[in-house]
Amino acid sequence: MNATSYGKVEYFTLKDTKNLSYLANNSKKISVYTPNGYTTGKKYGVLYMFDSQNLYTAAEGADKSSDSYGSWAVDVAVTDLVQNCGDGIIIVAIDNTDGYRDSELTMSQSFGKLTNLADNSSFYSGKLDELGNFMEETLMPFVREQYSVDTSREHTGIAGSSSGGLAAYYLGLRDNDLYGYIGAFSPANGLFETSAWSRFYANKDFSLGRPKIYVYCGKGDNSLEDMLLPATKEIVKLTSYGFNADSIIENYVSGGTHSENYWRTAFVEFLNKMIG
């Protein structure tokens, strides 16, 4: 199978002076992946992701120059999905190589008190709400104008790992009228105290929508995954706020490490459970 069979990636730089004012150039680089066989004659679901720089491995046009940690191979996973069922999805991802990752993918301290997992000063200047507003007000309209997408919330998802998993989880619930499903891979929810999450849940109007949630985390690695696991497992508390237990899929892998190696494997299950 040649490279074009795995779809195509295109890169853009979007400017938003309102929501990206914390960036010197008020801009973010984004990538858009379209599956093999993409045509404007169909409407495709869209998955928004973080860490665009290490998602692709074989798609036409993929820039892997910043892929020092390994790849999620989302293009291969979507291609397999297309071969087995349906038309696949469009993946839209935000690049985070500009040095703002920790702050961009973390809520501000107004959300609640940070824990000792926040060992970097960047965590204390969270800009995630601004990034989420950029996604809603600038990124989504751009994607809907340029590509043939299904705009319904049921066919719109958000996913990421580590701080990106935290970002996907938080924004997926914050903007529950936009996102129908969430992929939280080794999410850094433990950056904030449990009381902050409890307050967020209690104050959130979930009648607008309760996204399906896929959560992955390693366990027993005696390292970062074990540190993230307790807060990750607290996601099931959403059942107290009207979420059906069947809509929360948990995948805890013994010996799983905090790496693309394991996220890549879990991503395949995530796709099949959420849209397969």
ZIRAHU-V364917 format. One record per residue. RES is the residue in one small letter. SS is DSSP state (~ for helix, > for strand, _ for the rest). NEAR is the number of other C-alpha atoms within 10 Angstrom. Layout:
RES/SS/NEAR + RES/SS/NEAR
This chain:
m/_/5 + n/_/8 + a/~/14 + t/~/14 + s/~/16 + y/~/25 + g/_/22 + k/>/22 + v/>/21 + e/>/15 + y/>/18 + f/>/11 + t/>/11 + l/>/16 + k/>/17 + d/_/18 + t/_/14 + k/_/13 + n/_/20 + l/_/20 + s/_/13 + y/_/14 + l/_/13 + a/_/8 + n/_/11 + n/_/14 + s/>/17 + k/>/20 + k/>/17 + i/>/21 + s/>/22 + v/>/21 + y/>/28 + t/>/26 + p/_/25 + n/_/22 + g/_/15 + y/_/19 + t/_/13 + t/_/10 + g/_/7 + k/_/10 + k/_/17 + y/>/24 + g/>/20 + v/>/29 + l/>/22 + y/>/23 + m/>/24 + f/>/24 + d/_/19 + s/~/27 + q/~/24 + n/~/23 + l/_/25 + y/_/25 + t/_/19 + a/_/21 + a/_/25 + e/>/20 + g/_/15 + a/_/22 + d/_/19 + k/_/16 + s/_/8 + s/_/11 + d/_/16 + s/_/9 + y/_/11 + g/_/17 + s/_/19 + w/_/24 + a/_/21 + v/~/23 + d/~/28 + v/~/20 + a/~/21 + v/~/26 + t/~/21 + d/~/14 + l/~/20 + v/~/17 + q/~/12 + n/~/11 + c/_/12 + g/_/11 + d/_/20 + g/_/25 + i/>/27 + i/>/28 + i/>/24 + v/>/23 + a/>/24 + i/>/22 + d/_/18 + n/_/20 + t/_/13 + d/_/9 + g/_/9 + y/_/15 + r/~/20 + d/~/21 + s/~/20 + e/~/25 + l/_/29 + t/_/27 + m/_/26 + s/_/19 + q/_/15 + s/_/8 + f/_/15 + g/_/17 + k/_/15 + l/>/19 + t/_/12 + n/_/11 + l/_/15 + a/_/15 + d/_/11 + n/_/10 + s/~/10 + s/~/16 + f/~/23 + y/~/17 + s/~/14 + g/_/22 + k/_/23 + l/~/22 + d/~/19 + e/~/19 + l/~/23 + g/~/22 + n/~/17 + f/~/21 + m/~/18 + e/~/14 + e/~/14 + t/~/16 + l/~/22 + m/~/16 + p/~/11 + f/~/13 + v/~/16 + r/~/13 + e/~/9 + q/~/9 + y/_/16 + s/_/19 + v/>/19 + d/_/17 + t/_/17 + s/_/13 + r/~/17 + e/~/19 + h/~/20 + t/>/23 + g/>/25 + i/>/27 + a/>/28 + g/>/26 + s/>/26 + s/_/21 + s/~/25 + g/~/27 + g/~/26 + l/~/27 + a/~/29 + a/~/30 + y/~/28 + y/~/24 + l/~/24 + g/~/27 + l/~/24 + r/~/18 + d/_/18 + n/_/21 + d/_/17 + l/_/22 + y/_/27 + g/_/22 + y/>/28 + i/>/29 + g/>/31 + a/>/32 + f/>/32 + s/_/30 + p/_/28 + a/_/27 + n/~/27 + g/~/21 + l/~/22 + f/>/21 + e/_/16 + t/~/17 + s/~/11 + a/~/15 + w/~/20 + s/~/13 + r/~/12 + f/~/16 + y/~/17 + a/~/12 + n/~/9 + k/_/14 + d/_/14 + f/~/18 + s/~/10 + l/~/11 + g/_/17 + r/_/21 + p/_/25 + k/>/22 + i/>/29 + y/>/24 + v/>/24 + y/>/27 + c/>/29 + g/>/25 + k/>/21 + g/_/16 + d/_/15 + n/_/10 + s/_/13 + l/~/17 + e/~/25 + d/~/20 + m/~/17 + l/~/22 + l/~/21 + p/~/14 + a/~/18 + t/~/24 + k/~/16 + e/~/14 + i/~/16 + v/~/17 + k/~/14 + l/~/16 + t/~/13 + s/~/11 + y/~/15 + g/_/11 + f/_/18 + n/_/13 + a/~/14 + d/~/10 + s/~/16 + i/>/19 + i/>/16 + e/>/17 + n/>/16 + y/>/18 + v/>/16 + s/>/11 + g/_/16 + g/_/19 + t/_/21 + h/_/21 + s/_/18 + e/~/19 + n/~/15 + y/~/19 + w/~/24 + r/~/20 + t/~/14 + a/~/21 + f/~/24 + v/~/19 + e/~/14 + f/~/24 + l/~/19 + n/~/13 + k/~/13 + m/~/19 + i/_/16 + g/_/14
